[in-house]
Amino acid sequence: MSESLTCDVVVVGAGMVGAACALYAAREGLDVIVVDRGQVAGGTTGAGEGNLLVSDKEPGPELELALLSARLWTGLAEEVGRETEYEPKGGVVVAETPEALAGLETFAAGQRAAGVSALGVTADRLHDLEPRLAPGLAGAVHYPQDAQVMPALAAAHLLRASGARLRTGRTVTGVLRGPG
């Protein structure tokens, strides 16, 4: 059975990306409908780890997007609340050898130039950040901007905050556009 939807924006997918698109479109005053063939967060969002990382990105478009995402999530966590299980816990990337540490520091220097907070950690301070690390590591870089959310909860709460109309169990087979 075919169903026609009338609105300003149809977002296909009730996962993290769809939920975020719905939220920001609604904030611009648009009437939004979210359509998904499954349930909210029933696809890759529900299987995801929820990592919000800058630590693994080299300078360029992907890192710029990750930094923007980190800023947006910080604000969203304050608005939506603890329900998303947003945790700005930071991350630590360790190096086993002095050579690996030199490479890590070079990588981190490029990231710092692009706006990442990347803090060198000496071997004698590693256990202050990660007490269960194996002994004998050369050092690390601490990334305070790394964070994590519970993806399924986050998608559900962003959709709720958007006020968008939700249509699950429906497959989009085409988009018809009319005048205006």
C-alpha positions as CSV (number, residue, x, y, z in Angstrom):
1,M,0.0,0.0,0.0
2,S,1.3,3.4,-0.9
3,E,1.2,6.3,1.5
4,S,1.7,9.9,0.6
5,L,3.3,12.2,3.2
6,T,2.9,16.0,3.3
7,C,5.6,17.9,5.1
8,D,8.6,20.2,4.5
9,V,11.2,17.5,5.0
10,V,11.1,13.7,4.9
11,V,14.1,12.1,6.7
12,V,14.7,8.5,5.7
13,G,16.2,6.6,8.7
14,A,15.5,6.7,12.4
15,G,19.0,6.1,13.4
16,M,21.6,8.6,14.7
17,V,22.0,10.6,11.4
18,G,18.3,10.7,10.7
19,A,17.5,11.8,14.3
20,A,20.1,14.6,14.1
21,C,18.8,15.7,10.7
22,A,15.3,15.8,12.1
23,L,16.3,17.8,15.2
24,Y,18.2,20.4,13.3
25,A,15.5,20.7,10.5
26,A,12.8,21.1,13.1
27,R,14.8,23.7,14.9
28,E,14.7,25.7,11.6
29,G,10.9,25.6,11.8
30,L,10.4,22.9,9.2
31,D,7.7,20.3,9.5
32,V,9.5,16.9,9.6
33,I,8.5,13.3,9.1
34,V,11.0,10.5,9.8
35,V,10.4,7.3,7.9
36,D,12.2,4.0,8.6
37,R,11.6,0.4,7.5
38,G,12.6,-0.8,11.0
39,Q,12.4,0.6,14.5
40,V,14.2,3.6,16.0
41,A,17.9,2.8,16.0
42,G,17.1,-0.7,14.6
43,G,20.0,-0.6,12.1
44,T,23.6,0.3,12.4
45,T,22.9,2.9,15.1
46,G,21.7,0.1,17.4
47,A,24.8,-1.9,16.8
48,G,27.3,1.0,17.1
49,E,29.7,1.7,19.9
50,G,28.8,5.3,20.2
51,N,32.4,6.5,20.1
52,L,32.8,10.2,19.3
53,L,36.5,10.3,18.5
54,V,39.0,12.9,17.4
55,S,42.0,10.7,18.5
56,D,42.0,8.5,15.4
57,K,41.6,11.3,12.8
58,E,44.4,12.9,10.8
59,P,44.0,16.6,9.9
60,G,41.5,17.1,7.1
61,P,37.8,17.0,6.4
62,E,37.1,14.0,8.6
63,L,38.8,15.6,11.6
64,E,37.0,18.9,11.0
65,L,33.7,17.0,11.1
66,A,34.7,15.1,14.2
67,L,35.6,18.4,16.0
68,L,32.3,19.9,14.9
69,S,30.5,16.8,16.2
70,A,32.3,17.0,19.5
71,R,31.1,20.6,20.0
72,L,27.6,19.8,19.0
73,W,27.4,16.8,21.3
74,T,28.6,18.8,24.2
75,G,25.7,21.2,23.6
76,L,23.2,18.4,23.0
77,A,24.2,16.6,26.1
78,E,23.4,19.7,28.1
79,E,20.0,20.2,26.4
80,V,18.8,16.6,26.1
81,G,20.2,15.5,29.5
82,R,21.7,12.4,30.8
83,E,19.3,10.2,28.9
84,T,21.8,9.8,26.0
85,E,24.5,8.6,28.4
86,Y,26.9,11.1,26.9
87,E,30.2,10.6,28.6
88,P,33.1,13.0,27.9
89,K,35.6,10.5,29.2
90,G,38.5,11.3,26.9
91,G,40.8,8.8,25.3
92,V,44.3,7.6,25.6
93,V,46.4,6.3,22.7
94,V,49.4,4.4,24.0
95,A,52.8,3.6,22.4
96,E,54.7,0.5,23.3
97,T,58.1,1.6,22.1
98,P,60.0,4.9,21.9
99,E,59.8,4.7,18.1
100,A,56.0,4.3,18.2
101,L,55.8,7.2,20.7
102,A,57.7,9.4,18.4
103,G,55.3,8.6,15.5
104,L,52.3,9.2,17.8
105,E,53.7,12.6,18.9
106,T,54.2,13.6,15.3
107,F,50.6,12.6,14.5
108,A,49.4,14.5,17.6
109,A,51.3,17.6,16.6
110,G,49.5,17.7,13.3
111,Q,46.2,17.3,15.2
112,R,47.0,20.1,17.6
113,A,47.6,22.4,14.7
114,A,44.1,21.5,13.5
115,G,42.5,22.3,16.9
116,V,42.6,19.0,18.8
117,S,43.6,18.9,22.4
118,A,46.3,16.2,22.4
119,L,48.3,16.0,25.6
120,G,51.5,14.0,25.9
121,V,51.7,11.5,28.7
122,T,55.0,10.2,30.0
123,A,55.4,6.6,30.9
124,D,55.5,7.3,34.6
125,R,52.1,9.1,34.4
126,L,50.3,6.5,32.3
127,H,48.8,4.7,35.3
128,D,47.3,7.9,36.5
129,L,45.0,7.8,33.5
130,E,44.7,4.1,32.9
131,P,45.6,2.1,36.0
132,R,45.2,-1.3,34.3
133,L,47.7,-0.7,31.5
134,A,50.5,-3.2,31.1
135,P,53.9,-2.0,32.5
136,G,56.7,-1.0,30.3
137,L,54.9,1.2,27.8
138,A,56.8,4.1,26.3
139,G,54.1,6.8,26.8
140,A,50.8,8.0,25.3
141,V,48.7,10.9,24.1
142,H,45.6,11.9,26.0
143,Y,42.6,13.2,24.0
144,P,40.2,14.9,26.4
145,Q,37.8,15.6,23.5
146,D,37.0,11.9,22.9
147,A,33.6,11.0,24.2
148,Q,30.9,8.3,24.0
149,V,27.1,8.1,23.9
150,M,24.7,5.3,24.0
151,P,23.6,5.4,20.3
152,A,20.2,3.9,20.6
153,L,19.2,6.1,23.5
154,A,20.7,9.1,21.9
155,A,18.8,8.6,18.6
156,A,15.5,8.1,20.4
157,H,16.0,11.2,22.6
158,L,17.0,13.3,19.6
159,L,13.9,12.2,17.7
160,R,11.7,13.0,20.7
161,A,13.4,16.4,21.1
162,S,12.8,17.1,17.4
163,G,9.1,16.8,17.6
164,A,9.1,15.1,14.2
165,R,6.4,12.7,13.2
166,L,7.7,9.2,13.1
167,R,6.6,6.5,10.7
168,T,8.3,3.1,11.3
169,G,7.7,-0.1,9.5
170,R,7.6,1.7,6.2
171,T,9.9,1.4,3.2
172,V,10.5,4.5,1.1
173,T,10.3,3.5,-2.6
174,G,10.3,7.0,-4.2
175,V,10.1,10.7,-3.6
176,L,7.4,12.7,-5.3
177,R,7.8,16.4,-5.4
178,G,5.0,18.9,-6.2
179,P,4.8,22.6,-6.7
180,G,6.2,24.6,-3.8
